[in-house]
Each structure stands twice: as C-alpha cells, then as structure tokens.
Amino acid sequence: MEKAIIVAYDTNRAIGQGGDLPWRRSLPADLAHFKRLTKGSDVIMGRKTFESIGCRPLPERENIVISSRPTGVKGVLTAVNLESALALARYKTFIIGGARVYGEALNTPEIDTIYATEVDASFPDADTFFPELDMTAWQEVSRVHHPADTENKYDFDFVTYRRII
C-alpha cells in the first residue's frame, strides 16, 4: 500500500505563513488536486496542521493526528508519533504536514512517493518550510506545468518524486 507525502511549496520551499498557506486560497487547482489524490485515503498530520484546518476532520478520509493528547474530535484518531500513526493507517496513506512531520517522513523508508505542488513564486513572510530533498534518495518521475490563469494566481507544477534508495 502506497505511503506518500503530499505538499505544496514555493521556490524557497515555504509551506506556511501564520498557520495558513503562504498563497492563501489563490491556487484552487492545487486544493482540488489535494482533494482528488487524498479522497478515500488515510491522512496523517501534526497537531498544528490539524489546528490550521479548523480542528475538524477532512471529509471522506481517515484522519490521524500526531499529538501527545487526544484531539477529542469525533472521526479523528490520535497517535503519539509518525510510526504509530502509520501503524493505524489502513489505506493508501498521505502525510499532509507540517514541517516536523514532513522531516520525519522523509527519513522513513516506507514513505515511497512525494506529490509536490511547486509554486513558481516566493513568499518572504513565510515562517514554515519543507525540508530540502536529498536528490540521491529521490527521483523526479513526472512533472505537469500549469500556467497562471484567471482562477490560479501563480504558475505551478504538479511533480511526483519516487524514492530510489
């Protein structure tokens, strides 16, 4: 069963700003892509990511939050670390953030795929970043470019990386 990271970052690998995406809601195609890929799957996130989405489960997904305390939210499982979160997962699994969880996932051999949205913009006020990829461990296997349009403010690419070692 595939275990993957799904992430969107800018040219400086920024993933967050004040508890939100640096580009806010100006890339609806990325949000639709996220929903399409993760629907019917397990999603694993850290507590801060859970709080950033409103302390509610994402619909049509099994939500697992990494936290030392239960969330108390119906439909949300809690795990104390990534290893125990992965053990709770029953379906195709996506790590959806935040930075600390992504860093740990990159060093977890069973995470075999990264679905990245690479936003062609820079957000200097960003405060949260995706770790640098070790390109001796990951290989780009697909890239689809999307130019900015009337609905999406920035150019972006959907990129898939696979673990090679």
C-alpha positions as CSV (number, residue, x, y, z in Angstrom):
1,M,0.0,0.0,0.0
2,E,1.4,3.4,-1.0
3,K,2.6,5.7,1.7
4,A,3.3,9.2,0.4
5,I,3.9,12.8,1.2
6,I,1.7,15.4,-0.3
7,V,2.9,19.0,-0.1
8,A,2.8,22.4,-1.8
9,Y,5.8,24.8,-1.5
10,D,7.1,27.9,-3.1
11,T,10.5,28.5,-4.7
12,N,12.1,28.7,-1.2
13,R,10.3,25.6,0.0
14,A,7.8,27.7,2.1
15,I,4.7,25.8,3.1
16,G,3.2,28.0,5.7
17,Q,2.7,31.5,6.9
18,G,0.9,32.3,10.1
19,G,-0.9,29.0,10.2
20,D,-2.1,29.2,6.5
21,L,-0.7,28.5,3.1
22,P,1.6,31.4,2.0
23,W,-0.5,31.9,-1.1
24,R,-3.8,31.6,0.9
25,R,-6.6,30.3,-1.4
26,S,-5.2,31.7,-4.7
27,L,-4.4,28.2,-6.2
28,P,-7.8,26.4,-6.2
29,A,-6.3,23.9,-8.7
30,D,-3.9,22.7,-6.0
31,L,-6.7,22.3,-3.5
32,A,-8.7,20.3,-6.0
33,H,-5.6,18.2,-6.7
34,F,-5.1,17.6,-3.0
35,K,-8.7,16.5,-2.6
36,R,-8.6,14.3,-5.6
37,L,-5.5,12.4,-4.5
38,T,-6.3,12.0,-0.8
39,K,-10.1,11.2,-1.1
40,G,-10.7,7.8,0.3
41,S,-7.3,7.6,1.9
42,D,-5.7,8.0,5.3
43,V,-4.2,11.4,6.0
44,I,-1.6,11.9,8.7
45,M,-0.9,15.3,10.1
46,G,0.7,17.0,13.1
47,R,-1.3,18.9,15.7
48,K,-0.5,22.4,14.3
49,T,-1.7,21.3,10.8
50,F,-4.9,19.9,12.4
51,E,-5.4,23.2,14.1
52,S,-4.7,25.1,10.9
53,I,-7.6,23.3,9.1
54,G,-10.0,24.2,11.9
55,C,-9.7,21.2,14.3
56,R,-12.0,19.2,12.1
57,P,-11.6,16.0,10.1
58,L,-11.1,16.3,6.4
59,P,-14.2,14.6,4.9
60,E,-14.0,11.3,3.1
61,R,-10.6,10.5,4.6
62,E,-9.4,8.7,7.7
63,N,-7.8,11.5,9.7
64,I,-4.8,10.7,12.0
65,V,-3.3,13.5,14.1
66,I,0.1,13.1,15.7
67,S,-0.2,14.6,19.2
68,S,0.6,13.8,22.8
69,R,-3.0,14.4,23.7
70,P,-6.2,13.1,22.1
71,T,-8.0,15.7,19.9
72,G,-11.4,14.8,21.3
73,V,-12.8,15.2,17.9
74,K,-15.1,12.5,16.5
75,G,-13.7,10.9,13.4
76,V,-10.1,11.8,14.3
77,L,-7.6,9.2,15.5
78,T,-4.6,10.3,17.6
79,A,-1.1,8.8,17.5
80,V,1.9,9.8,19.6
81,N,4.4,9.7,16.7
82,L,4.7,9.0,13.0
83,E,5.5,5.3,13.5
84,S,2.3,4.7,15.5
85,A,0.3,6.9,13.0
86,L,1.5,4.7,10.1
87,A,0.5,1.6,12.1
88,L,-3.0,3.0,12.4
89,A,-3.3,3.6,8.7
90,R,-5.4,1.1,6.7
91,Y,-5.5,2.5,3.2
92,K,-3.3,4.5,0.9
93,T,-1.7,7.0,3.2
94,F,-0.7,10.6,2.8
95,I,1.5,12.7,5.1
96,I,0.0,16.2,4.9
97,G,2.2,18.2,7.2
98,G,3.6,20.1,8.9
99,A,7.3,20.7,8.6
100,R,8.4,18.5,11.5
101,V,6.2,15.6,10.4
102,Y,7.5,16.0,6.8
103,G,11.1,15.9,8.0
104,E,10.5,12.7,9.9
105,A,8.6,11.2,6.9
106,L,11.4,11.9,4.5
107,N,13.6,9.8,6.8
108,T,11.1,6.9,7.0
109,P,11.9,4.3,4.3
110,E,8.3,3.2,3.9
111,I,7.4,6.6,2.5
112,D,8.0,6.0,-1.1
113,T,6.4,8.9,-3.0
114,I,6.2,12.6,-2.8
115,Y,3.4,14.5,-4.6
116,A,4.6,18.1,-4.7
117,T,2.9,21.2,-6.0
118,E,5.8,23.5,-6.8
119,V,4.6,27.1,-6.8
120,D,6.6,29.5,-9.0
121,A,6.5,32.4,-6.6
122,S,8.3,33.4,-3.4
123,F,6.6,34.5,-0.2
124,P,9.1,36.4,2.0
125,D,6.9,36.4,5.1
126,A,6.6,32.6,5.2
127,D,7.5,31.0,8.5
128,T,7.4,27.3,7.8
129,F,9.4,25.3,5.3
130,F,9.6,21.9,3.7
131,P,13.0,20.2,4.1
132,E,15.4,20.2,1.2
133,L,15.1,16.9,-0.7
134,D,18.1,14.7,-0.9
135,M,18.2,14.0,-4.7
136,T,20.4,11.0,-4.2
137,A,17.3,9.4,-2.5
138,W,14.5,10.8,-4.7
139,Q,13.9,10.9,-8.4
140,E,11.5,13.1,-10.3
141,V,9.2,10.8,-12.3
142,S,6.6,13.2,-13.6
143,R,6.0,17.0,-13.9
144,V,3.0,18.8,-15.3
145,H,3.2,22.5,-15.7
146,H,0.2,24.8,-15.1
147,P,0.4,28.5,-16.1
148,A,-1.3,31.1,-14.0
149,D,-4.9,31.8,-15.2
150,T,-8.0,33.6,-14.1
151,E,-8.5,31.3,-11.2
152,N,-4.9,30.4,-10.2
153,K,-2.7,33.4,-9.4
154,Y,0.7,31.7,-9.9
155,D,2.3,29.3,-12.3
156,F,2.8,25.9,-10.6
157,D,3.9,22.3,-11.4
158,F,2.5,19.1,-10.1
159,V,5.6,17.0,-9.6
160,T,5.9,13.3,-8.5
161,Y,9.1,12.0,-6.8
162,R,9.8,8.4,-6.0
163,R,12.3,7.0,-3.5
164,I,15.2,5.4,-5.3
165,I,17.2,4.0,-2.3
